[in-house]
Amino acid sequence: MDKKMIITDKNQRELKQMLDGKFPIAIERISLSSYAGGYFGHHWHPELEFEAVTEGPLEYQVNGHVFELQAGEGIFINSNTLHWARNLGEGGGGFQTLRFSPSLLGGISGSLIYEMYIHSILANDRLAYLKLSPDVMWQNKIIRLITDTVEVDRLRREGYRLEILSNLFGIWNMLYSNAAHIARDSDRQVLNMERIKKSIAYIEHNYQNQITLDEIAGASAISKSECCRMFRRYLRQSPMNYVISYRINQSISLIAENKYSMTEVAQQVGISNSSYFTKTFIKMTGMTPSQYRRNVLKIQ
């Protein structure tokens, strides 16, 4: 069974099938176990996203903040926000998600709805994300509306799109009414996130070649020491460790294809030493590349 992967462009923007311009929303049930390595990597997209966790725990990292979400909790991820998630439990790591364009709420720049009720959230850098707790009444209502919207989409009764819109307006109204107290991030924080995005984009589009710390730092026009500091602060690892983990993640799909030897797989992801590749793969996945391939072939 092929594993899913998040595909991004050179700027780390997620490349997904475009939303239907007539009704721009994607409603999905997702299991992280269906992704290579049980996680999806760093990416961002211009759409808004609301998620309700159905099977946890999950670890999220949003703009450098790391936290866990349990079943029954949820999250709001703002437009253009860098994030990733991985499964921490023995189950599938499941969640329901609504990913939609602000235009679905009348969010066209210059319109009354956009200027009064949407722009203030989109422009709030401190509101890159918001954990949703079932213990907070208004947040619990949002979680329930997410779940209800997924069910409405599944059943697709007459007029279901109107039901979906009604739910989205309810979700946004509660977010807008309760999030106004959150202060904006500093300009420094915003600048740091833009630098991180550029460095990650450089790594993920040059991982097949030799990469140096100088090059990673140069992609963001910062010093090597500043680059290391930002990676540790926002991604909880060094730049070179990110390179290694990304290479191993990329190797997973190649191994599953069963077309290449392990030496060829290692070379394709920029690792010239096959012994080092095997050792690192074991450290990250708990099994050898050959064991992973056998497990995948059994599933198929």
N, C-alpha and C positions, 0 to 999 in steps of 0.2 A: 504494500500500500504506500503510495507516494505521500511524502510529508509536505505540508504547506510551508511556505516561506513568505516573509514580507519583502517585497521587491521595492527598491527605492531608486530615485534618480540621483544625479551627482550632488545634489543639494540636500539629500536625505529625505526628500518628500516621497511619501508612499505613492507607488504607482498601482492603482487599482482600477478595475473597470469603472468608467465614469458613471456617476449617478444619472438617472433619468432626468433630463432637464425639465420634463413636464411634472415630475413628482420626485424631487431630489432627496431620497432617503434610502438607506440600506438598513434592513432589520434582520438580524442574524442571531442564531444560537451557535456559540463557538466553544470548542474544547481545545485547550492548549496542548493536550496529548496528540492532537493531529498535526502539530507543528514540529519541525525538526528540533530535537533537543528539549522539547516541552516548553518552548518559549518563542515569542516573536521579538525581533531585535529593535533597536532604536529607530524610530521613524516619526514623521509628523504629517499632518494633512490639514487642509483649510477647513474641513467640515468640523462641526461640533459633534461630540460623542458622549453618550450616557450609557453606563453599563450597570447591570445588576448581577452580582456573583451568585451562581447557583451551586457551585461546587468548589470549595477552597481547601486550604488557604492558597492564595496567590500572592506573589511578591510583585509590586509595581515600583517603577522608578520614573518619576515625572520631573523633568528639569532638575535632575540631580537629587531630588528628595526620594528616599527609599522607605517603603512601608508595606505592610501586609493587609490584605483584605480577606475576610472570612465569608463563608456562605451567608447570604442574607444582607450583606453590605453592598454598597455600590460606589460609583465614582462618576464625576463629571470631568471631562477633558476638553479644555478650551481649544479653539482654533489655533493651528500653527504651533502646537505644543509638543516638544520632543518627549517620547515615552516608550517604555517597553514593559513586558510582563512575563513572568514565568511561573510554572506550576510548582508548588511546594509540597503538595500532598501526594498520596498514592492513587487518588482518583484521576479523573480526566482534566480537572482544572477548568470548570465550565463557567461561562457567563453569557448573559443576553445583552445585546448591544443595539443601540440606535445611533447611527451615524448619518447626519443630515446637514444640508446647506442652510446657512442662516436665512437664505432667500425664502425658504419654506415658511418662515414666520413673518414674511413681509419684510425681510431684512435686506432691502435694496438700498444702497447708499443714497442718502438724500430724502428717503421717505420718512414720514412722521414716526412710524413704528421703529424703524432702524435707529433714527437719531435719539429717540426718547428711551427705548427699552432694550436695544440690542448692542449698540456701539459701546455703551458703558461697561458691558460685560466683556466684549471682545477686546477692548483696549485696556482692561484691568490686568496688568502683568502679574499681580499678586494672586489672581484667580486663574492661574494656569491649570489648576485642577482643584477639585473639592471632593474629599471623601464623604460618602453618604452613609449615615448610621441609621439603623432601624430604631434606635433609641431616641432619636430626635424627630419630633412629630412631622415637621415639614419635609425633612429628608426621607423619612419613611414613606411619605406620600409619593415622593418622586420615584423611589424604588418600586413601589407598587404600580405606579403608572407605566414604568418601563416594562415590567412584566406583563401588564395588561395590554400594552401596545404590541408586544411580540405575539400574544395570543390573538389579538384582533387581526393581525397580519396573517396568522396561520389559518384562521377560519375564513377570512375574506368574505364576510357577509355583504349584502347589498349596502352600499354607502360606507364601506370600511375605511376608505381614505379620509372621509369626514371624521370618523371616530379617531383615526390616527392623529389628524390635525388638532382635534379637540384635546387629546392627551398631551401633545407637544406644547400647546399653549398653556395647559395647566402646569406642566413641568417648568416651562420658562417663567411663568408668573411667580411660582414659588421660589425659583432661583433668584430672580431679579429682586423680589420683595425682601429676601433674607440675606443677600450677599453684599448689599450696599455698604456695610460697615468695614469690609475688607479693604485695607489700604493698598496702594500701588507699591510695587517693588521699586527698588532703587534703579537708577539708570545703569549703575555698575552691574547689577544682576542681569539686566537685559543684554548688555554688551557681552558678558561672559557666555550667555547661552548662544548668542550668535557665533561666537568664536568656537565653542564646542561643536556646534553643528558643522562648521566648515572643516574642522579637524577630522570629525567622524566621516564626513563625506569623502575627504581625501583618502582615508584609510580604506573605506569600503569600495572605492573605485580603483585602488592600486594594490590591493592585498595580494595579488598574484605575483607581484614583483617584490624585490627587496625594498623595505621601507625603513627609514631612519627617524630618530626622534627629531632631528633637525628639520626634516621634510614635514613631519606632522605639525610641528610648531610653526614652520614657515607658511603652512596653509592658512593659518589664522593670524599671521604677522605678529607673533609674540615670541618671547624667549623660551628656551627649553624648560627652565625652572618654572616659569609661569604656566606653561602647558601641562607639566606634571602636576602642579598644584590644582589646576582646574579639573583635570581628569579625576584626581583622587577625591576632590570635593563633590563633583557632580555625578561621576560614574562609578565611584568607589573602587577604582583600579587605575593602574598606571597606563600611559598611552600604549606601551609595548605589550602589556598584558591584554589590552583591548584588541590589538592586532592579532594576537595568538588566538584569543577566544573567537574572534570573527572568522579566522581561517578554519578553525575546527568546525564551527557552525556551518560554514559553506561546504565543508567536506562531507557532511552528513547526507546531503541530497545526492552527491556524486557516488558515495558508497551504496546508497539505496538503488541507484540505477543499475548496478551490477554489470557495468560495461568496462570498468577500469581496474587494474591491479592497485593495491594499496600504495605502491610506490608512485604510480601515475596520479592517483588521487592527491597524495601529498604534494607532488610537484605542481599540480594544477591550482592548488590553494597557496602556493608560495613557500612551501616547506621542503627544503632540499634533502634533509636528513630523515629517512623513513623511520628510523628507530626513535628519534625525537617526536615524530608525528604520532607514533603508536603510544608512547609514554604520555604525551599531552592529552591524547584522545581518552585514554583510560582515566586520567585525572579528572577530566571534565564530565565524562559520561558514566564511569564506573564499569566499562567494558572495553575490550579491544575493538578496533575497526572491523575485524573479521567476525567477531561475535555479534556486533551490531548488524552486519549484513545478513548473517544467518537468521537473526530474529526478524528482520524485515521480510526476508524471503518466506519464512514460515507463515507470516501474516498474509502475504500475497497468495 
